[in-house]
Amino acid sequence: MEPPDDVRHDLSPAPERHFDAEAYDHRWTRDLHSAVRCAAVLLALLLLIDWGAGTLTPWRTALWCILAALLFVVLCPPRVSAGAGWLQSRSLLRTRTVRTDLLVSVRCLDGVSQRLVLRDTFGERVEIDPQVLVANPELWYRLDEDAHKSEARGLLLCGATALNRVAERIDCETARTVFRVSGLE
């Protein structure tokens, strides 16, 4: 999809980064520690059971370590950050960045784990858990602000419904938090 002529001069795959204006997922460290703990507990239990049965060998120890490492890889959360004009998701294996001020589509994938798929004019794609945006309003603010810019430019043709759904979830969570803090719940 080609962007309109009035937007072409703004196109650059790498947006300008201002590090003081970045927003991060504040739960990422806690989630990372949980992934490490789960993998460590699994490894400890497997080694303990094997040792108790008298079948612990170096090969089996290596197998249990590999299994625990695989569990960690599966559970390790991607680190989501955003700034003016971009959103980035960094996992263990890759980093994906999307220009949020040049979005062409936003889709919500339902399933076992819900995902929000963002795609920009360069074909870059980022999948994030909507709960990250719900738990981190500053990330949502960055995405929402830039999505409105994309919509105003006529680029964002598909995604208003998905963004409205996320906005409603954030409003509900914010209201619930306010009630909980004020003791009205």
KOLZA-540173 format. One line per field, with one value per residue (C-alpha): x, y, z; residue number from 1; residue in one letter. Coordinates in pm, whole numbers, plus 32768, in hexadecimal, padded with zeros to 4 digits. Each point is the difference from the previous one (the first is absolute). Example, Ala and Ser with C-alpha at 12.3 -4.5 7.8 and 13.67 -1.06 7.14 Angstrom:
<kemars>
px = (84CE 8089)
py = (7E3E 8158)
pz = (830C 7FBE)
k = (1 2)
r = (A S)
</kemars>
This chain:
<kemars>
px = (8000 808F 7FD5 7F69 80ED 7FE6 808A 8120 80F6 7FCE 8049 8130 8012 80B8 7F4B 80C1 8036 7FED 8060 7F6F 7EA6 7FFE 7EFD 8041 7F40 802F 7F97 810C 8106 7F07 7F8D 8169 804B 7ECA 807B 8155 7F5F 7F1D 8125 80D5 7EEC 7FCA 8175 801A 7ED4 807E 815C 7F71 7F1A 8117 80F3 7EFC 7FC5 8178 7FFF 80B2 8114 80BB 7F34 7EB6 8075 804E 7EA9 7F50 80CB 7F9B 7E93 800D 80A7 7EEE 7EF8 80B0 8007 7E8A 7FA7 80F1 7F2B 8058 806A 7F18 8067 7F75 8057 7F8A 7FB8 8070 7FB5 80FB 7FE5 8147 8001 8127 8023 7F9B 7FA2 7ED9 7FB2 7ED0 7FC8 7EC3 7FDB 7FF0 7F17 7F2F 7F4F 7FBB 7F5F 7F9E 8044 7F2E 8062 80AE 80CB 7F71 80EB 7FF6 80AC 8085 8079 809F 8034 8155 7F67 8090 7F24 7FF8 7F25 7FC4 7F21 7EEC 802A 8153 7F4B 7EF3 8106 80D7 7F2B 8130 803E 7E93 8010 8126 7F55 7EAF 8096 80C1 7EDE 7F2E 8115 7FFB 7E87 800E 80FC 7F15 80EE 7F4A 7EE9 7FC8 8011 7F1C 7F28 812B 808B 7EAC 7FEB 8152 7F9D 7EC5 80CC 80F2 7EE1 7F62 814C 8045 7EA6 802C 8152 7F71 7EE5 80F2 80EB 7EE5 7F5E 7EB4 800B)
py = (8000 814F 8121 8148 80FE 80F1 7EF3 7F80 8105 7F7F 7E98 7F64 7E9B 8077 810F 8101 7F81 80DE 7F22 80E5 7FD1 7E82 7F30 7E9D 7ED4 8022 7E97 7F6D 7FD1 7F51 7F1F 7FAF 7F9F 7F23 7F4E 7FC6 7F7E 7F0F 7F74 7FE2 7F4F 7F0B 7FB7 7FD2 7F15 7F2E 7FE2 7FB0 7EF2 7F6A 8009 7F65 7EE5 7FC9 8038 8150 7FFA 8117 7FC3 8013 813B 809F 7F96 809D 8141 8012 7FC6 8116 80EA 7FB7 8050 814B 8054 7FBC 80C9 8124 8135 80F1 815A 8108 816B 8129 8162 8111 7F4E 7E9E 7ECA 7EEA 7E9A 7F53 7E8C 7F17 7FB5 813F 816C 8086 8170 809D 816C 8054 814F 7F44 7EE1 7F62 7EF6 7F97 7EAD 7F44 7E8A 7F35 7EAC 7F65 813E 813C 80CB 815A 8003 8150 802C 8138 8081 7F56 7EA9 7FE4 7F44 7FEF 7F1D 8063 7F8C 8105 7FCB 80B0 8138 7FDE 7FE2 811C 812E 80C5 7EF7 8014 817C 7FF4 7F00 80AF 8157 7F7C 7F2C 813C 80A1 7ED6 8015 8176 7FC1 7F01 7EDC 7F3E 7F5C 7ED0 8007 8101 7EEF 7F4A 8142 805E 7EAA 8032 8163 7F78 7EFB 810D 80E1 7EE0 7FA6 816C 8029 7EBC 8076 8151 7F56 7F0F 8119 80DC 7EDE 8018 7E9D)
pz = (8000 7F9B 80F3 7F8A 7F62 8124 80E9 7F29 807B 8166 7FA5 8099 8084 8138 80C4 80C5 8161 8132 8122 810B 7F66 7FF8 80B6 8076 807E 8178 803F 7F1C 8112 80E2 7EE3 7FA7 8168 8001 7EC7 80A1 8141 7F43 7F3A 813C 80C2 7EE3 7FED 8179 8009 7EDD 8099 8157 7F78 7F2D 8126 80E7 7F09 7FE2 7E87 7FF1 7EFA 7F4E 7EC3 80B9 80B4 7EAE 7F7E 812D 7FD3 7E93 805C 8106 7F04 7F02 8105 8042 7E8C 7FE5 8137 7FCB 7FB5 7EE9 8074 7F71 7FE6 7F43 7FA8 7F1B 7EB8 8054 80CD 8038 807C 8060 8042 8036 7E8F 7F4C 8016 7F3E 7FD4 7F5F 7FA6 80BF 7F52 7EB2 805D 7EEF 80CF 8163 8037 8137 7FF0 80F0 8079 812A 802B 7F6A 7F23 7F69 7EAB 7F86 7E99 7F69 7E9E 7FE9 803A 815E 80F5 817B 80D3 8169 8118 8036 8177 7FE4 7F87 810D 8112 7F76 7FA4 7F89 7EF2 7F9D 7FF4 7F0C 7F20 8006 7FB5 7ED4 7F84 7FEF 7F30 7F13 7FE6 7FBB 7EE8 7F65 8038 8110 7F3E 80DE 8179 809E 809C 8096 8090 8090 80A8 80A3 8068 80A7 80BE 8075 806F 80C4 80A6 8055 809A 80C3 8082 8068 80BB 80A8 806E 807E 80BB 7F46 7F7A)
k = (1 2 3 4 5 6 7 8 9 10 11 12 13 14 15 16 17 18 19 20 21 22 23 24 25 26 27 28 29 30 31 32 33 34 35 36 37 38 39 40 41 42 43 44 45 46 47 48 49 50 51 52 53 54 55 56 57 58 59 60 61 62 63 64 65 66 67 68 69 70 71 72 73 74 75 76 77 78 79 80 81 82 83 84 85 86 87 88 89 90 91 92 93 94 95 96 97 98 99 100 101 102 103 104 105 106 107 108 109 110 111 112 113 114 115 116 117 118 119 120 121 122 123 124 125 126 127 128 129 130 131 132 133 134 135 136 137 138 139 140 141 142 143 144 145 146 147 148 149 150 151 152 153 154 155 156 157 158 159 160 161 162 163 164 165 166 167 168 169 170 171 172 173 174 175 176 177 178 179 180 181 182 183 184 185)
r = (M E P P D D V R H D L S P A P E R H F D A E A Y D H R W T R D L H S A V R C A A V L L A L L L L I D W G A G T L T P W R T A L W C I L A A L L F V V L C P P R V S A G A G W L Q S R S L L R T R T V R T D L L V S V R C L D G V S Q R L V L R D T F G E R V E I D P Q V L V A N P E L W Y R L D E D A H K S E A R G L L L C G A T A L N R V A E R I D C E T A R T V F R V S G L E)
</kemars>
